[in-house]
Amino acid sequence: MIDNTSAVTGNASSVTSAPRLSVLDVAAVGPGVSASQAFRWTTELAIAAERLGCHRFWVAEHHGVPDIGSSAPAVLIAHLAAHTRKIRLGAGGVMLPNYAPLIVAEQFSTLNALHPDRIDLGIGRAKGADPTTALALTRAGTGGDTYQFSEQLSELIGFLNGALPIGHRSQKVKISPKTTPPPVYLLGSSEASANAAAARGLPFAFAHHLAPHVTVAALSAYRAAFQPSAALSSPYAIVTAMVVCAETQEDAERAAIAATAVRVRRNLANQRGHTPSTKELLSPHFTEEEAQIIIGSFANEGVVIGTPRTVLIQLDELFQSAHADELMLCAIEYDGPARIRTLTLIAREWWRNSSSGRCL
C-alpha cells in the first residue's frame, strides 16, 4: 500500500502556523435559483476559500433533495479543480453503498491523475437519500448493512492500492488509469464510525452538525483506538460545523432563520405532497409549526451563528474540546455571496487570532 500520510497532513494553505480551516458545500439551490447559478456560486465559494487560505474544499453527496445540487460529487470536483489552482478538493463524501467500489476507484484515480496531490476521497456509509430515492439508487445485490459497507470499503482501498487479497473474486481486476491513489477519509457522526476509522488507520471526519452531543466522545474514541496503518501513521480528525456569520448578531440570526425557514417549508410541503412556490418559501411570516421547528433546529448546538468574534469563540471551543486537527465549515445560506460573506468574515478572524496567539 502507498503511504498517504503526507497528502493528509500536508498543508495547501499559505498559512502554515495556524490550525487548518476548510470548507464543506452542498451546491445549495435556493428558491427561484437555477442549478447553473447554484453551481456558479459553489465555484465562486471554492475560489474564495482558496484565496482565504483554506486547506481543502469538499462537496457532499445527496440525492432526491430539491435544494441540494451536489448529487454527483466526482463531476463537480472536476469542475472545481479546473477553476482553482492549489486548494485540495474532495468528496465529503461519496456514499459508497450507492456504487460499485471499482467505479469510485476509477473516478478518483482519474481526478488525481488530472490534478495530482489535490484530490481527497471522503467515504460515507449512508445513502444520502430518503428511502424511496435510496431504493432507486440500489444496485443489484446491495444490502447496505455494516458488514457489506466494510467489505465495500476494503475492496475500494484494495483497488486503489492494487492490493486485493489473494483469492478475492476481483484480484485480477486492475483499475485504469493507475496512478498514485488519493487519501481515503472515513466520514461519520457516531462512535461506531469513529472506531471503524480507527481500526483501519484512516483519517476521520466527524459531522458535528448532525450529532453535536456525540462529537467529543466520538473523536476521543477515535484517537484512543487508532491503529497506525500504511495510509496514516497517527490519528487525524476533522470536525465539521454549520455556520452563519455577519457583522452584527441580528443580521446573522436573520440570515440563519431565512435559510432554515426555506428548508423547513420544503420538508413540510414534501411530507404533504405539495410543491411550494418561491413566494411561499420566502414568506416573512411563519406558522406556529414552522416557528417551533426553526427554533428547535437551533437548540441542538449544531449551528454556530453570530459575529466574527462570537463565532470564533464558539468554533475555538469546539476545536479545542474535540482535539481536532482541522475545522471544516459549512455555511447554510442559499445565496452564494452570503456564503462567501460568512466564510470571509470567519476566515479573516480565524487567521488574525491565530497569528496573534489569541484564542486558537
C-alpha positions as YAML, in Angstrom:
chain: A
units: angstrom
residues:
- id: 1
  name: MET
  ca: [0.00, 0.00, 0.00]
- id: 2
  name: ILE
  ca: [1.06, 3.60, -0.59]
- id: 3
  name: ASP
  ca: [1.56, 5.83, 2.46]
- id: 4
  name: ASN
  ca: [-0.74, 8.85, 2.12]
- id: 5
  name: THR
  ca: [0.30, 10.49, 5.37]
- id: 6
  name: SER
  ca: [1.86, 13.46, 3.60]
- id: 7
  name: ALA
  ca: [-1.23, 14.00, 1.47]
- id: 8
  name: VAL
  ca: [-3.41, 14.06, 4.58]
- id: 9
  name: THR
  ca: [-1.19, 16.19, 6.76]
- id: 10
  name: GLY
  ca: [0.42, 18.39, 4.11]
- id: 11
  name: ASN
  ca: [-0.81, 21.98, 4.11]
- id: 12
  name: ALA
  ca: [-2.00, 23.50, 0.84]
- id: 13
  name: SER
  ca: [-2.63, 26.78, 2.61]
- id: 14
  name: SER
  ca: [-0.27, 29.72, 2.51]
- id: 15
  name: VAL
  ca: [-0.69, 29.96, 6.28]
- id: 16
  name: THR
  ca: [1.34, 27.24, 7.99]
- id: 17
  name: SER
  ca: [1.35, 28.28, 11.66]
- id: 18
  name: ALA
  ca: [-2.43, 28.25, 12.22]
- id: 19
  name: PRO
  ca: [-4.85, 25.35, 12.72]
- id: 20
  name: ARG
  ca: [-6.35, 24.25, 9.43]
- id: 21
  name: LEU
  ca: [-9.62, 25.72, 8.20]
- id: 22
  name: SER
  ca: [-11.60, 24.05, 5.41]
- id: 23
  name: VAL
  ca: [-14.99, 24.22, 3.70]
- id: 24
  name: LEU
  ca: [-17.87, 21.83, 3.03]
- id: 25
  name: ASP
  ca: [-20.53, 22.78, 0.48]
- id: 26
  name: VAL
  ca: [-23.68, 21.19, -0.95]
- id: 27
  name: ALA
  ca: [-24.23, 23.44, -4.00]
- id: 28
  name: ALA
  ca: [-27.38, 24.81, -2.39]
- id: 29
  name: VAL
  ca: [-30.22, 25.54, -4.85]
- id: 30
  name: GLY
  ca: [-32.29, 28.36, -3.39]
- id: 31
  name: PRO
  ca: [-35.85, 29.38, -4.27]
- id: 32
  name: GLY
  ca: [-36.02, 30.78, -7.78]
- id: 33
  name: VAL
  ca: [-32.36, 29.92, -8.42]
- id: 34
  name: SER
  ca: [-31.32, 27.71, -11.33]
- id: 35
  name: ALA
  ca: [-28.96, 24.77, -10.95]
- id: 36
  name: SER
  ca: [-26.49, 26.56, -13.20]
- id: 37
  name: GLN
  ca: [-26.44, 29.58, -10.89]
- id: 38
  name: ALA
  ca: [-26.09, 27.35, -7.83]
- id: 39
  name: PHE
  ca: [-23.02, 25.69, -9.36]
- id: 40
  name: ARG
  ca: [-21.53, 29.08, -10.29]
- id: 41
  name: TRP
  ca: [-21.89, 30.15, -6.66]
- id: 42
  name: THR
  ca: [-20.24, 26.96, -5.40]
- id: 43
  name: THR
  ca: [-17.39, 27.60, -7.83]
- id: 44
  name: GLU
  ca: [-17.03, 31.17, -6.58]
- id: 45
  name: LEU
  ca: [-17.04, 29.88, -3.00]
- id: 46
  name: ALA
  ca: [-14.23, 27.42, -3.80]
- id: 47
  name: ILE
  ca: [-12.20, 30.22, -5.39]
- id: 48
  name: ALA
  ca: [-12.81, 32.39, -2.32]
- id: 49
  name: ALA
  ca: [-11.81, 29.53, 0.01]
- id: 50
  name: GLU
  ca: [-8.52, 29.18, -1.84]
- id: 51
  name: ARG
  ca: [-7.90, 32.92, -1.70]
- id: 52
  name: LEU
  ca: [-8.62, 32.93, 2.05]
- id: 53
  name: GLY
  ca: [-6.01, 30.23, 2.71]
- id: 54
  name: CYS
  ca: [-8.37, 27.33, 3.40]
- id: 55
  name: HIS
  ca: [-6.80, 23.88, 3.31]
- id: 56
  name: ARG
  ca: [-9.48, 21.95, 1.42]
- id: 57
  name: PHE
  ca: [-12.94, 22.28, -0.15]
- id: 58
  name: TRP
  ca: [-15.30, 19.29, -0.10]
- id: 59
  name: VAL
  ca: [-18.72, 18.72, -1.64]
- id: 60
  name: ALA
  ca: [-21.26, 16.35, -0.14]
- id: 61
  name: GLU
  ca: [-23.36, 13.72, -1.91]
- id: 62
  name: HIS
  ca: [-27.14, 13.91, -1.53]
- id: 63
  name: HIS
  ca: [-29.94, 12.57, -3.70]
- id: 64
  name: GLY
  ca: [-33.59, 13.49, -4.18]
- id: 65
  name: VAL
  ca: [-33.28, 16.77, -2.24]
- id: 66
  name: PRO
  ca: [-34.54, 19.75, -4.30]
- id: 67
  name: ASP
  ca: [-32.39, 22.34, -2.53]
- id: 68
  name: ILE
  ca: [-29.10, 20.40, -2.77]
- id: 69
  name: GLY
  ca: [-27.29, 20.23, -6.09]
- id: 70
  name: SER
  ca: [-24.31, 18.06, -5.16]
- id: 71
  name: SER
  ca: [-25.66, 14.69, -6.29]
- id: 72
  name: ALA
  ca: [-22.62, 13.90, -8.49]
- id: 73
  name: PRO
  ca: [-19.53, 14.85, -6.43]
- id: 74
  name: ALA
  ca: [-16.90, 13.48, -8.82]
- id: 75
  name: VAL
  ca: [-18.27, 15.61, -11.67]
- id: 76
  name: LEU
  ca: [-18.45, 18.72, -9.50]
- id: 77
  name: ILE
  ca: [-14.93, 18.17, -8.13]
- id: 78
  name: ALA
  ca: [-13.54, 18.02, -11.67]
- id: 79
  name: HIS
  ca: [-15.18, 21.35, -12.45]
- id: 80
  name: LEU
  ca: [-13.91, 22.98, -9.24]
- id: 81
  name: ALA
  ca: [-10.39, 21.69, -9.83]
- id: 82
  name: ALA
  ca: [-10.36, 23.34, -13.25]
- id: 83
  name: HIS
  ca: [-11.23, 26.69, -11.67]
- id: 84
  name: THR
  ca: [-8.78, 26.62, -8.74]
- id: 85
  name: ARG
  ca: [-5.01, 26.22, -8.51]
- id: 86
  name: LYS
  ca: [-3.87, 24.60, -5.28]
- id: 87
  name: ILE
  ca: [-6.63, 24.05, -2.70]
- id: 88
  name: ARG
  ca: [-7.36, 20.38, -2.00]
- id: 89
  name: LEU
  ca: [-10.73, 19.21, -3.36]
- id: 90
  name: GLY
  ca: [-12.75, 16.19, -2.47]
- id: 91
  name: ALA
  ca: [-15.95, 14.43, -1.59]
- id: 92
  name: GLY
  ca: [-17.41, 14.83, 1.83]
- id: 93
  name: GLY
  ca: [-18.31, 12.27, 0.92]
- id: 94
  name: VAL
  ca: [-19.04, 9.66, -1.68]
- id: 95
  name: MET
  ca: [-21.83, 7.45, -0.32]
- id: 96
  name: LEU
  ca: [-20.20, 4.10, -1.04]
- id: 97
  name: PRO
  ca: [-23.36, 1.90, -0.80]
- id: 98
  name: ASN
  ca: [-24.57, 3.66, -3.98]
- id: 99
  name: TYR
  ca: [-21.65, 2.44, -6.10]
- id: 100
  name: ALA
  ca: [-19.53, -0.48, -7.16]
- id: 101
  name: PRO
  ca: [-16.14, 0.20, -5.47]
- id: 102
  name: LEU
  ca: [-14.36, -0.14, -8.82]
- id: 103
  name: ILE
  ca: [-16.32, 2.82, -10.22]
- id: 104
  name: VAL
  ca: [-15.30, 5.06, -7.32]
- id: 105
  name: ALA
  ca: [-11.68, 3.93, -7.57]
- id: 106
  name: GLU
  ca: [-11.59, 4.74, -11.29]
- id: 107
  name: GLN
  ca: [-13.31, 8.11, -10.89]
- id: 108
  name: PHE
  ca: [-10.98, 9.36, -8.16]
- id: 109
  name: SER
  ca: [-7.87, 7.89, -9.74]
- id: 110
  name: THR
  ca: [-8.80, 9.85, -12.85]
- id: 111
  name: LEU
  ca: [-9.31, 13.01, -10.80]
- id: 112
  name: ASN
  ca: [-5.98, 12.53, -9.06]
- id: 113
  name: ALA
  ca: [-4.19, 11.99, -12.38]
- id: 114
  name: LEU
  ca: [-5.72, 15.19, -13.74]
- id: 115
  name: HIS
  ca: [-4.97, 17.17, -10.57]
- id: 116
  name: PRO
  ca: [-2.07, 15.45, -8.74]
- id: 117
  name: ASP
  ca: [-1.88, 15.78, -4.94]
- id: 118
  name: ARG
  ca: [-5.08, 17.84, -4.78]
- id: 119
  name: ILE
  ca: [-7.82, 15.20, -4.51]
- id: 120
  name: ASP
  ca: [-9.39, 13.69, -1.37]
- id: 121
  name: LEU
  ca: [-11.80, 10.75, -1.26]
- id: 122
  name: GLY
  ca: [-14.16, 11.02, 1.68]
- id: 123
  name: ILE
  ca: [-16.36, 7.94, 2.12]
- id: 124
  name: GLY
  ca: [-19.75, 7.71, 3.85]
- id: 125
  name: ARG
  ca: [-21.67, 4.62, 4.87]
- id: 126
  name: ALA
  ca: [-25.20, 6.02, 4.34]
- id: 127
  name: LYS
  ca: [-27.02, 6.52, 1.04]
- id: 128
  name: GLY
  ca: [-27.65, 10.25, 1.38]
- id: 129
  name: ALA
  ca: [-31.28, 9.86, 0.35]
- id: 130
  name: ASP
  ca: [-34.81, 9.19, 1.56]
- id: 131
  name: PRO
  ca: [-35.97, 5.54, 1.46]
- id: 132
  name: THR
  ca: [-37.71, 5.82, -1.92]
- id: 133
  name: THR
  ca: [-34.73, 7.52, -3.57]
- id: 134
  name: ALA
  ca: [-32.36, 5.12, -1.84]
- id: 135
  name: LEU
  ca: [-34.22, 2.21, -3.43]
- id: 136
  name: ALA
  ca: [-33.76, 3.80, -6.86]
- id: 137
  name: LEU
  ca: [-30.02, 4.05, -6.15]
- id: 138
  name: THR
  ca: [-29.66, 0.44, -5.05]
- id: 139
  name: ARG
  ca: [-27.53, -1.84, -7.17]
- id: 140
  name: ALA
  ca: [-28.46, -5.47, -7.61]
- id: 141
  name: GLY
  ca: [-27.20, -7.43, -4.65]
- id: 142
  name: THR
  ca: [-26.51, -4.41, -2.48]
- id: 143
  name: GLY
  ca: [-27.75, -4.60, 1.07]
- id: 144
  name: GLY
  ca: [-26.10, -1.61, 2.71]
- id: 145
  name: ASP
  ca: [-25.63, -3.11, 6.18]
- id: 146
  name: THR
  ca: [-22.48, -2.53, 8.24]
- id: 147
  name: TYR
  ca: [-20.83, -5.78, 7.12]
- id: 148
  name: GLN
  ca: [-21.37, -5.02, 3.45]
- id: 149
  name: PHE
  ca: [-20.08, -1.48, 3.82]
- id: 150
  name: SER
  ca: [-16.93, -2.78, 5.47]
- id: 151
  name: GLU
  ca: [-16.45, -5.23, 2.60]
- id: 152
  name: GLN
  ca: [-17.04, -2.48, 0.03]
- id: 153
  name: LEU
  ca: [-14.55, -0.18, 1.74]
- id: 154
  name: SER
  ca: [-11.89, -2.90, 1.81]
- id: 155
  name: GLU
  ca: [-12.48, -3.56, -1.88]
- id: 156
  name: LEU
  ca: [-12.26, 0.14, -2.74]
- id: 157
  name: ILE
  ca: [-8.96, 0.55, -0.89]
- id: 158
  name: GLY
  ca: [-7.70, -2.66, -2.48]
- id: 159
  name: PHE
  ca: [-8.47, -1.37, -5.97]
- id: 160
  name: LEU
  ca: [-6.83, 1.99, -5.26]
- id: 161
  name: ASN
  ca: [-3.65, 0.39, -3.94]
- id: 162
  name: GLY
  ca: [-3.59, -2.60, -6.30]
- id: 163
  name: ALA
  ca: [-3.57, -4.88, -3.28]
- id: 164
  name: LEU
  ca: [-6.67, -7.06, -3.16]
- id: 165
  name: PRO
  ca: [-6.08, -10.22, -1.12]
- id: 166
  name: ILE
  ca: [-5.18, -13.49, -2.81]
- id: 167
  name: GLY
  ca: [-8.33, -15.36, -3.72]
- id: 168
  name: HIS
  ca: [-10.52, -12.26, -3.87]
- id: 169
  name: ARG
  ca: [-13.03, -12.50, -6.72]
- id: 170
  name: SER
  ca: [-11.63, -9.28, -8.24]
- id: 171
  name: GLN
  ca: [-7.95, -9.96, -7.54]
- id: 172
  name: LYS
  ca: [-7.04, -9.84, -11.24]
- id: 173
  name: VAL
  ca: [-9.01, -6.65, -11.91]
- id: 174
  name: LYS
  ca: [-6.81, -3.59, -12.41]
- id: 175
  name: ILE
  ca: [-8.11, -0.04, -12.36]
- id: 176
  name: SER
  ca: [-7.30, 2.32, -15.18]
- id: 177
  name: PRO
  ca: [-5.74, 4.79, -15.06]
- id: 178
  name: LYS
  ca: [-3.25, 3.54, -12.49]
- id: 179
  name: THR
  ca: [-1.91, 6.50, -10.54]
- id: 180
  name: THR
  ca: [-0.99, 7.50, -7.01]
- id: 181
  name: PRO
  ca: [-4.22, 6.94, -5.06]
- id: 182
  name: PRO
  ca: [-5.90, 9.85, -3.30]
- id: 183
  name: PRO
  ca: [-6.07, 9.68, 0.50]
- id: 184
  name: VAL
  ca: [-9.24, 7.98, 1.78]
- id: 185
  name: TYR
  ca: [-11.15, 9.56, 4.69]
- id: 186
  name: LEU
  ca: [-13.96, 7.89, 6.59]
- id: 187
  name: LEU
  ca: [-16.93, 10.11, 7.45]
- id: 188
  name: GLY
  ca: [-19.40, 9.63, 10.26]
- id: 189
  name: SER
  ca: [-21.50, 11.01, 13.09]
- id: 190
  name: SER
  ca: [-21.22, 8.25, 15.69]
- id: 191
  name: GLU
  ca: [-18.70, 6.43, 17.86]
- id: 192
  name: ALA
  ca: [-19.18, 3.35, 15.66]
- id: 193
  name: SER
  ca: [-17.89, 5.30, 12.65]
- id: 194
  name: ALA
  ca: [-15.03, 6.67, 14.74]
- id: 195
  name: ASN
  ca: [-14.00, 3.19, 15.81]
- id: 196
  name: ALA
  ca: [-14.21, 1.93, 12.23]
- id: 197
  name: ALA
  ca: [-11.86, 4.69, 11.07]
- id: 198
  name: ALA
  ca: [-9.50, 3.99, 13.97]
- id: 199
  name: ALA
  ca: [-9.40, 0.26, 13.30]
- id: 200
  name: ARG
  ca: [-8.41, 0.86, 9.66]
- id: 201
  name: GLY
  ca: [-5.93, 3.63, 10.45]
- id: 202
  name: LEU
  ca: [-7.82, 6.16, 8.31]
- id: 203
  name: PRO
  ca: [-8.28, 9.91, 8.81]
- id: 204
  name: PHE
  ca: [-11.74, 10.63, 10.20]
- id: 205
  name: ALA
  ca: [-14.21, 13.46, 9.52]
- id: 206
  name: PHE
  ca: [-16.95, 13.87, 12.11]
- id: 207
  name: ALA
  ca: [-20.23, 15.62, 11.23]
- id: 208
  name: HIS
  ca: [-20.67, 17.74, 14.36]
- id: 209
  name: HIS
  ca: [-23.73, 19.43, 12.85]
- id: 210
  name: LEU
  ca: [-25.55, 16.07, 12.78]
- id: 211
  name: ALA
  ca: [-24.64, 14.88, 16.28]
- id: 212
  name: PRO
  ca: [-23.20, 17.77, 18.33]
- id: 213
  name: HIS
  ca: [-23.53, 15.96, 21.65]
- id: 214
  name: VAL
  ca: [-21.51, 12.98, 20.40]
- id: 215
  name: THR
  ca: [-18.57, 14.90, 18.92]
- id: 216
  name: VAL
  ca: [-16.17, 14.90, 21.86]
- id: 217
  name: ALA
  ca: [-16.79, 11.27, 22.81]
- id: 218
  name: ALA
  ca: [-16.50, 10.06, 19.20]
- id: 219
  name: LEU
  ca: [-13.23, 11.84, 18.49]
- id: 220
  name: SER
  ca: [-11.83, 10.74, 21.84]
- id: 221
  name: ALA
  ca: [-12.71, 7.14, 20.96]
- id: 222
  name: TYR
  ca: [-11.10, 7.55, 17.54]
- id: 223
  name: ARG
  ca: [-7.80, 8.74, 18.99]
- id: 224
  name: ALA
  ca: [-7.76, 6.11, 21.73]
- id: 225
  name: ALA
  ca: [-8.42, 3.22, 19.34]
- id: 226
  name: PHE
  ca: [-6.35, 4.41, 16.37]
- id: 227
  name: GLN
  ca: [-4.16, 1.76, 14.76]
- id: 228
  name: PRO
  ca: [-1.29, 3.08, 12.61]
- id: 229
  name: SER
  ca: [-1.52, 1.91, 9.02]
- id: 230
  name: ALA
  ca: [0.15, 2.26, 5.65]
- id: 231
  name: ALA
  ca: [-2.34, 5.05, 4.96]
- id: 232
  name: LEU
  ca: [-1.68, 7.08, 8.12]
- id: 233
  name: SER
  ca: [0.85, 6.84, 10.94]
- id: 234
  name: SER
  ca: [-1.12, 8.81, 13.56]
- id: 235
  name: PRO
  ca: [-4.76, 9.86, 14.00]
- id: 236
  name: TYR
  ca: [-6.07, 12.81, 12.03]
- id: 237
  name: ALA
  ca: [-9.50, 14.24, 12.85]
- id: 238
  name: ILE
  ca: [-11.64, 16.78, 11.01]
- id: 239
  name: VAL
  ca: [-14.74, 18.23, 12.67]
- id: 240
  name: THR
  ca: [-17.44, 19.95, 10.62]
- id: 241
  name: ALA
  ca: [-19.76, 22.73, 11.76]
- id: 242
  name: MET
  ca: [-22.61, 24.62, 10.14]
- id: 243
  name: VAL
  ca: [-22.17, 28.39, 10.35]
- id: 244
  name: VAL
  ca: [-23.73, 31.76, 9.63]
- id: 245
  name: CYS
  ca: [-21.68, 34.91, 10.24]
- id: 246
  name: ALA
  ca: [-22.44, 38.60, 9.73]
- id: 247
  name: GLU
  ca: [-21.19, 41.93, 11.04]
- id: 248
  name: THR
  ca: [-23.97, 42.05, 13.65]
- id: 249
  name: GLN
  ca: [-25.69, 39.33, 15.68]
- id: 250
  name: GLU
  ca: [-29.08, 40.49, 14.40]
- id: 251
  name: ASP
  ca: [-28.04, 40.14, 10.75]
- id: 252
  name: ALA
  ca: [-26.56, 36.70, 11.39]
- id: 253
  name: GLU
  ca: [-29.70, 35.47, 13.13]
- id: 254
  name: ARG
  ca: [-31.89, 36.91, 10.38]
- id: 255
  name: ALA
  ca: [-29.87, 35.11, 7.71]
- id: 256
  name: ALA
  ca: [-29.92, 31.83, 9.66]
- id: 257
  name: ILE
  ca: [-33.69, 31.99, 10.18]
- id: 258
  name: ALA
  ca: [-34.34, 32.77, 6.50]
- id: 259
  name: ALA
  ca: [-32.21, 29.85, 5.29]
- id: 260
  name: THR
  ca: [-33.69, 27.43, 7.81]
- id: 261
  name: ALA
  ca: [-37.24, 28.52, 7.00]
- id: 262
  name: VAL
  ca: [-36.78, 27.50, 3.36]
- id: 263
  name: ARG
  ca: [-35.61, 24.02, 4.37]
- id: 264
  name: VAL
  ca: [-38.39, 23.61, 6.91]
- id: 265
  name: ARG
  ca: [-41.07, 24.69, 4.46]
- id: 266
  name: ARG
  ca: [-39.76, 22.41, 1.74]
- id: 267
  name: ASN
  ca: [-39.71, 19.46, 4.12]
- id: 268
  name: LEU
  ca: [-43.22, 20.12, 5.39]
- id: 269
  name: ALA
  ca: [-44.54, 20.56, 1.85]
- id: 270
  name: ASN
  ca: [-42.87, 17.34, 0.74]
- id: 271
  name: GLN
  ca: [-44.50, 15.45, 3.60]
- id: 272
  name: ARG
  ca: [-47.89, 16.74, 2.40]
- id: 273
  name: GLY
  ca: [-47.30, 16.07, -1.28]
- id: 274
  name: HIS
  ca: [-47.22, 19.77, -2.10]
- id: 275
  name: THR
  ca: [-44.75, 21.71, -4.23]
- id: 276
  name: PRO
  ca: [-44.28, 25.14, -2.61]
- id: 277
  name: SER
  ca: [-43.91, 28.28, -4.70]
- id: 278
  name: THR
  ca: [-40.94, 30.64, -4.38]
- id: 279
  name: LYS
  ca: [-43.27, 33.14, -2.69]
- id: 280
  name: GLU
  ca: [-44.30, 30.56, -0.08]
- id: 281
  name: LEU
  ca: [-40.70, 29.55, 0.62]
- id: 282
  name: LEU
  ca: [-39.55, 33.14, 1.08]
- id: 283
  name: SER
  ca: [-42.55, 34.41, 3.07]
- id: 284
  name: PRO
  ca: [-41.53, 36.58, 6.06]
- id: 285
  name: HIS
  ca: [-44.48, 35.19, 8.03]
- id: 286
  name: PHE
  ca: [-44.24, 31.91, 9.95]
- id: 287
  name: THR
  ca: [-46.88, 29.46, 11.06]
- id: 288
  name: GLU
  ca: [-46.64, 28.21, 14.63]
- id: 289
  name: GLU
  ca: [-45.47, 24.83, 13.34]
- id: 290
  name: GLU
  ca: [-42.73, 26.40, 11.24]
- id: 291
  name: ALA
  ca: [-41.57, 28.61, 14.10]
- id: 292
  name: GLN
  ca: [-41.32, 25.68, 16.50]
- id: 293
  name: ILE
  ca: [-39.27, 23.60, 14.07]
- id: 294
  name: ILE
  ca: [-36.94, 26.51, 13.27]
- id: 295
  name: ILE
  ca: [-36.35, 27.25, 16.96]
- id: 296
  name: GLY
  ca: [-35.76, 23.57, 17.63]
- id: 297
  name: SER
  ca: [-33.21, 23.33, 14.86]
- id: 298
  name: PHE
  ca: [-31.05, 25.95, 16.59]
- id: 299
  name: ALA
  ca: [-31.41, 24.40, 20.04]
- id: 300
  name: ASN
  ca: [-29.14, 21.38, 19.45]
- id: 301
  name: GLU
  ca: [-25.94, 23.46, 19.14]
- id: 302
  name: GLY
  ca: [-25.26, 22.12, 15.66]
- id: 303
  name: VAL
  ca: [-25.24, 25.57, 14.02]
- id: 304
  name: VAL
  ca: [-22.88, 28.40, 15.03]
- id: 305
  name: ILE
  ca: [-24.44, 31.84, 14.45]
- id: 306
  name: GLY
  ca: [-23.07, 35.29, 15.20]
- id: 307
  name: THR
  ca: [-20.49, 37.98, 14.55]
- id: 308
  name: PRO
  ca: [-16.92, 37.09, 13.58]
- id: 309
  name: ARG
  ca: [-15.81, 37.35, 17.20]
- id: 310
  name: THR
  ca: [-18.65, 35.32, 18.76]
- id: 311
  name: VAL
  ca: [-18.45, 32.68, 16.05]
- id: 312
  name: LEU
  ca: [-14.69, 32.39, 16.56]
- id: 313
  name: ILE
  ca: [-15.13, 31.83, 20.29]
- id: 314
  name: GLN
  ca: [-17.68, 29.04, 19.70]
- id: 315
  name: LEU
  ca: [-15.59, 27.41, 16.99]
- id: 316
  name: ASP
  ca: [-12.50, 27.56, 19.16]
- id: 317
  name: GLU
  ca: [-14.37, 25.85, 22.00]
- id: 318
  name: LEU
  ca: [-15.42, 23.10, 19.58]
- id: 319
  name: PHE
  ca: [-11.94, 22.79, 18.08]
- id: 320
  name: GLN
  ca: [-10.26, 22.54, 21.48]
- id: 321
  name: SER
  ca: [-12.79, 20.25, 23.16]
- id: 322
  name: ALA
  ca: [-12.76, 17.83, 20.22]
- id: 323
  name: HIS
  ca: [-8.93, 17.95, 19.97]
- id: 324
  name: ALA
  ca: [-9.44, 18.24, 16.22]
- id: 325
  name: ASP
  ca: [-6.69, 18.69, 13.66]
- id: 326
  name: GLU
  ca: [-8.87, 20.60, 11.24]
- id: 327
  name: LEU
  ca: [-12.14, 22.53, 11.27]
- id: 328
  name: MET
  ca: [-14.46, 22.33, 8.27]
- id: 329
  name: LEU
  ca: [-17.17, 24.98, 7.85]
- id: 330
  name: CYS
  ca: [-20.47, 24.61, 6.03]
- id: 331
  name: ALA
  ca: [-22.32, 27.91, 5.50]
- id: 332
  name: ILE
  ca: [-26.07, 27.23, 5.50]
- id: 333
  name: GLU
  ca: [-27.23, 30.17, 3.37]
- id: 334
  name: TYR
  ca: [-28.58, 29.54, -0.13]
- id: 335
  name: ASP
  ca: [-27.25, 32.73, -1.65]
- id: 336
  name: GLY
  ca: [-23.69, 32.32, -2.90]
- id: 337
  name: PRO
  ca: [-22.49, 35.83, -1.99]
- id: 338
  name: ALA
  ca: [-23.90, 35.29, 1.52]
- id: 339
  name: ARG
  ca: [-21.92, 32.05, 1.92]
- id: 340
  name: ILE
  ca: [-18.80, 33.86, 0.74]
- id: 341
  name: ARG
  ca: [-19.51, 36.62, 3.28]
- id: 342
  name: THR
  ca: [-19.81, 34.08, 6.09]
- id: 343
  name: LEU
  ca: [-16.61, 32.31, 5.10]
- id: 344
  name: THR
  ca: [-14.66, 35.53, 4.59]
- id: 345
  name: LEU
  ca: [-15.60, 37.00, 7.96]
- id: 346
  name: ILE
  ca: [-14.77, 33.79, 9.82]
- id: 347
  name: ALA
  ca: [-11.53, 33.09, 7.95]
- id: 348
  name: ARG
  ca: [-10.16, 36.59, 8.47]
- id: 349
  name: GLU
  ca: [-10.93, 36.46, 12.18]
- id: 350
  name: TRP
  ca: [-9.52, 32.92, 12.37]
- id: 351
  name: TRP
  ca: [-6.16, 33.84, 10.84]
- id: 352
  name: ARG
  ca: [-5.96, 37.15, 12.71]
- id: 353
  name: ASN
  ca: [-6.37, 35.48, 16.08]
- id: 354
  name: SER
  ca: [-4.17, 32.52, 15.16]
- id: 355
  name: SER
  ca: [-1.25, 34.74, 14.18]
- id: 356
  name: SER
  ca: [-1.61, 36.87, 17.30]
- id: 357
  name: GLY
  ca: [-1.74, 33.86, 19.63]
- id: 358
  name: ARG
  ca: [-5.25, 34.65, 20.87]
- id: 359
  name: CYS
  ca: [-7.99, 32.02, 21.10]
- id: 360
  name: LEU
  ca: [-6.65, 29.31, 18.82]
...
